[in-house]
């Protein structure tokens, strides 16, 4: 008898299956790297709605973060991204990973920042810091960095500077010199914005020197351009043009982003235009227009274009055209809040009205410019004074700051012509601040010297221990084997002598490998690592898994040696301290960046405690080796959850 069973699926089951099919289909489409940005944006939106509908809140959060990084040409895309992130955060209680929750708030802050809603951005950045844990150190550094920029836009000088320092300390501890330099550049802009030109120039000179040593053309040009703007504010025009022309000459030696050349050339044109040198002004203006054709960020409505063009029209005797361009430039400067552009526009409109015989209007713009300069000066004085006060409080010198404060207040009451007096007081303050800054640098240098001396002592101690180990290996291992073979030969007992010779040879090879890995010379990094890990897999109870790409002839020999030593040091630490059951090692190259990943499931450690002891020999050795090949080391660890080490190296 044949029995047939019929199974009936409910409509809800069909809906779930249909949702799974749709998500898989959309994920498949998104894997196409050639998708247009607008299409990718819309497909990601659809996926987010499907994940929320099926209560897959982790997937919803991950795709919401991905959406933030997806470009969309529509005008309201930033508002849409903000709304999507807020919706994902409404399910935050369903999420477990600190990294995921922190990144949702970090991207929400970025969306607010892009909408110029800096108050909300600062709050969201602070929320992100509360979600991240010690193992999310790189994200914590990023959050401090971005919050500093938002604080800067809000005019919160001290809070911005504190966040910059926090970010820089973490980046440097992680060995990420590239982002540490980005932070220093941001701090230099902040110093400059509030009239602390000596401090800004000190940072920029170091950044220029560092960029030159690494052949980073764009970074050199950026710092020279910013330095030229500071020199202009100080009335040092000969040094200003010298820095601008040096930046222009460097531009011929390397690749830079498309928006940089026109901005730089318009600045040189403005310099010559202000000095009525028509030929030079037109030469650089025309070059800037040619470069402008390949930049989507600089056009005929850009402030630099408007002012440079207006200056040329003034020299040619067309003040009416210059006036129109100047009014447009002023409107843009007021909209963006750019102080330098606003002052340039005021000065241009003053000159244009004077040429037209509009004396009253020219006087009006002169007064507006002076008033605006005075307000900037007073703001700079308040903020710079607060900054130096903070430095001196750190060094227990409140009395000196108070005396300087009283001196400034007395100077204000002496005369209504406070501009000259303020200039005098600022010179005194900057000198005093420079002394304080020098004392801090000296103290820091002393601390660095002590750390270096401690490291040298530890290194010598380790070298001596290594020599003792090799001596012991030679005496107890190879020496004993050779002695036994000698006795066999003397007693004419050749039995087992061959095996004993094999043992002695293997011991000799083992000692030689510890001194210098010959298999690295013969086989290359990939095969040498495979052999080392095979040996660990055979001789220990550790479960070893690998994903090692063949990198033969892809990286220099010195880089191979340092990466091999890094892997040796890290794996030895795991064997000695981690109490791990499994070890994973990956080595591959993606988009010009090599990644060596070493991960274990051992007992881990508290990163906040280890961070305070970052100069310990083990981490210091890894850090020094990584730095020697211009790499970046990243550490993620948590007690009871193992440790992940990532080493990134740029490859050509």
C-alpha positions, 0 to 999 in steps of 0.5 A: 500500500502506497501512502503519500504524505502532503506537507503544507507550508504556512504563508509565514514560512514562504515569506521567510524563505522569500526574504532569504532568497531576496537578501542572497540575491542582493548580496550577490549583486553587491559583489560586483565591483563594477557597480555604479555608486548610485546602484550600489547605494540603492541595493544596499538600502534595499538590503537594510530594509530586508534585514530589519524586516527579518529582525537580522539587526546585526546585519542591518547595522553592518550594512548601515555602516557600509551605506555611510561609505557608499557615495550617492550623488543625490543632494539629500544623501547625507540626511538619508544616511543619518536616518538609516543609522538612527534606525539601526541604533534603535535596535542597539540593545540587540547588538553585542559587539562593542566594535559594531555599536561604537562604529554605528555611533561613529558613523552617525557622528560623521553624518552629522558632521557632513550636515554641519550639525557639529553639536550633534556630531560631538555628542555622537562621537562621545557616545562612540567612545563610551561603546568602544572597549580597550580592544578597539584602540584604533577606533578610539583614536579615530573618534578622538581625531574626528571629534577634535575637528568638530570641536574646532569648527565649534570654536572649542579650542582647548577641547579640540587640542585635548582630543588631538593629543589623545588621538596622537598618543594612541596612534603613536602607541600603535605605531601608526605614524601616518595617522599620527602625522595627520593629527599633528597637521590638524593641531598645526591648523588649530594653532594657526587659526588662533594666532599661535604661529610659532607653535604651528610652524614648529609642527609643520617644519617637522612634518615637512622634514618627515614627508621629505624623508619618505618622498611624500610629495603631497604632504610636503606641498600641503604643509608648505601651502599652509605655512605660506598662509601663516607667513602672509598673516604675519606680513612676511610676504617674501617668505610666503611666495618662497614657500608657494613657489617651492610647493609648485616646483615639488608638484612636478615630482610626484602625484597629488590629488586633482584639487591641489594644483589649482588651489596652489596656483590661484594662491600664487596668482593672488600674490602677484595680483596684490602686487600689481604684477600683471604678467606673473598673475595671469601666467599662474592664473591661466595655469590654474585654469588648465589644472581646474579642468581635471578637478571636480572640486575647484571651478569658477565659483570657487573662492580662490578663483574669484579673488585671483580673477578679480585681482587681475581685473583690477590691474587691467582697469576693470574695477566693476567686474572686480566688484562683482567677483568680490561680492560673490567671494564675500557671500561664499566666505560668509557661508563657509565661515572661512576667516582668511577668505572673508578678510581677502574679500573685504580687502578686495572690495575696499580696493575695487570701490576705491578704484570706482571712486566709491569712497564711502563704500571703500571706507565701510569695507575698510572698517569692516575688515579692521573690526573683523581682524580685531574680533579675530585678534581678541578671540586668538588672544583668549584662546591662546592665553587659555592654552598656555594657562593649561600648559603651565598648570600642568607644570605647576606654574599658575603664578606666572600665568596669573601675572601675565593675565594681569599684565594683559588686563592692565595693558587693555585699560591703558589705551583704546588703541589696543591693537598695538598693545595686544600685539606687544602682549602677544609677543610676550605671551608667545615667548613665554609659551615657547619657553613652556613648550620648550620645557615640556619638550625637554622633559619629554626628550629626557623621558624618551632617553630614559626609555631608550636606555632601559630598552638598550639595557634590556636588549643587552641582557637578552643578547647575553641570555641568548648567548648563554642559551647557544653556549648551553646548546653547543655544550649539552647537545652538540658537544655531548653528541660529538664526545660520544661519537669520539669515544665510539671511534676510539673504542672501535665501536661503529654501531649507532655512530651514523645515527649519532652523527645525524643527531649531531648534524640536526642539532647543529642545523637547529642552532644555525637556524636560531642564529640565521634562518637559512631556509629563508634565504633558499625558500623565501618568506612564505615557505620558511613560515610554512616550515616553521609552523609545520614544525610547531604543529608536529612538536606541540599540542597546538592546533595550527592553521595557515593561509599563506600566499606565495610572495616569492620575489614580491618583497625585498629580502630585508622586509622578508627577514624582519617579517620572519623575525616578527613572526618568530617573536610573536609565536614564541610569546604565544608558546611561552605565555598565551596558554593557547590551544590554537594558532592561526597565521595569515600572510597575503597582499591586497591592493598593494598592502601586505598583511601578516596576521597572527592570532591565538585563542589563549588567555589574552591580556588587558590592553589598557594595562599593557598600553601603559607598559608599551615600552616593554621589551617584547612589544618594543621589539615588535614595534621596532622591527615593524617600524624598520620596514615602514610598517604598522602594528595593530594589537587587539586583545582581551583577557580570556579571549585571545590576542590578534596581531596585525602587521601592515606593510606597503609594497610596490 
